[in-house]
């Protein structure tokens, strides 16, 4: 491989890695965690408190029962007998929903997702490298 082609290959590979770092894989995920029968905590997946979150409680008909901001520790209290759905929104694009009484589910850890994306880029780079080598063999 000529030095010029090698530099192009490295440039493309570095560009792909930079694009990867700007992907939504690194975004916060907002969660509503039930704490007690009438109390939930709104946090991000890294454990930090969603301080600017507003929570709205809805009944089984979709009617709004209560609306309010979380306290300084991330807690929100609601009427657990009437509420069926809680929706938290921080106004910055993070939103979470919790159906009262259901188990909360968290997403997969980020490690495997990041590893799969990196593996995809390595495979793409390998295919490009193979095609360049194959083309050089026919040309040379």
C-alpha positions in Angstrom: 0.0 0.0 0.0 1.4 3.4 -0.9 2.0 6.0 1.8 -0.8 8.2 0.3 -3.4 5.4 0.5 -2.3 4.5 4.0 -2.8 8.1 5.1 -6.3 8.2 3.5 -7.1 4.9 5.3 -6.0 6.3 8.7 -7.9 9.6 8.0 -11.1 7.7 7.2 -10.7 5.4 10.3 -10.1 8.4 12.6 -13.1 10.2 11.1 -15.3 7.3 11.8 -14.1 7.1 15.4 -14.8 10.8 15.9 -18.3 10.3 14.6 -18.8 7.5 17.0 -17.9 9.7 20.0 -20.7 12.1 19.0 -23.3 9.4 18.9 -26.3 9.1 21.2 -24.7 6.1 22.9 -23.3 8.5 25.5 -26.6 10.3 26.2 -28.3 10.2 29.6 -31.3 8.0 30.1 -33.9 9.3 32.6 -35.5 6.8 34.9 -38.4 6.9 37.4 -37.6 4.6 40.3 -40.4 3.7 42.7 -39.3 4.2 46.3 -42.4 3.9 48.4 -46.1 3.4 47.7 -46.6 7.1 47.0 -43.1 8.3 46.2 -40.8 8.0 43.2 -37.3 9.2 42.5 -36.3 10.7 39.1 -32.7 10.0 38.2 -30.4 9.5 35.2 -28.9 6.2 34.4 -25.6 7.2 35.9 -27.3 7.8 39.3 -27.4 11.6 39.2 -30.6 13.4 40.2 -32.8 14.9 37.5 -33.1 18.2 39.3 -35.1 20.0 36.7 -37.7 17.3 36.1 -41.4 17.9 36.2 -43.6 14.9 36.9 -47.2 14.5 35.8 -49.5 11.9 37.3 -52.3 10.5 35.2 -55.3 8.3 36.2 -56.6 5.3 34.2 -58.6 7.6 31.9 -55.5 9.7 31.0 -56.7 12.7 33.1 -54.1 14.7 34.9 -54.2 14.2 38.6 -51.1 16.1 39.8 -48.2 18.0 38.4 -45.0 19.2 40.1 -41.3 19.4 40.2 -39.1 17.0 42.0 -37.5 18.1 45.2 -33.8 18.8 45.7 -33.2 15.1 46.2 -35.1 14.0 43.1 -38.3 12.8 44.9 -41.9 13.3 43.8 -45.0 12.3 45.9 -48.3 11.4 44.3 -51.7 9.8 45.2 -50.9 6.1 44.7 -54.6 5.0 44.9 -55.6 7.0 41.8 -52.5 7.4 39.7 -51.8 4.9 37.0 -49.0 6.6 34.9 -46.2 9.0 35.9 -44.4 11.0 33.2 -41.2 12.9 34.0 -39.8 15.5 31.6 -36.8 17.8 32.3 -37.4 20.2 29.4 -34.0 19.2 27.9 -35.2 16.3 25.8 -35.1 13.6 28.6 -38.4 11.9 29.3 -39.4 8.9 31.3 -42.6 7.0 31.9 -43.6 4.7 34.8 -46.7 2.6 35.0 -47.6 2.5 38.7 -47.2 -1.0 40.2 -45.1 -2.4 37.4 -41.4 -3.4 37.6 -39.0 -0.9 36.3 -36.7 -2.0 33.5 -33.4 -0.4 32.8 -31.5 -0.6 29.5 -28.5 -2.7 28.8 -25.2 -1.4 30.1 -23.4 0.9 27.7 -20.3 -1.2 27.4 -21.7 -3.9 25.1 -23.3 -1.3 22.9 -20.1 0.7 22.5 -18.2 -2.5 21.8 -20.6 -3.5 19.1 -20.4 -0.1 17.4 -16.6 -0.2 17.5 -16.6 -3.7 16.1 -18.8 -2.6 13.3 -16.4 0.2 12.4 -13.4 -2.2 12.5 -15.2 -4.6 10.2 -16.0 -1.8 7.8 -12.4 -0.6 7.9 -11.3 -4.2 7.2 -13.5 -4.6 4.2 -12.2 -1.3 2.8 -8.6 -2.4 3.4 -9.3 -5.8 1.7 -10.8 -4.1 -1.4 -7.9 -1.7 -1.7 -5.4 -4.6 -1.5 -7.4 -6.6 -4.0 -7.5 -3.6 -6.4 -3.7 -3.1 -6.0 -3.2 -6.8 -6.8 -5.1 -6.4 -10.1 -3.4 -3.2 -11.0 0.2 -4.2 -10.1 
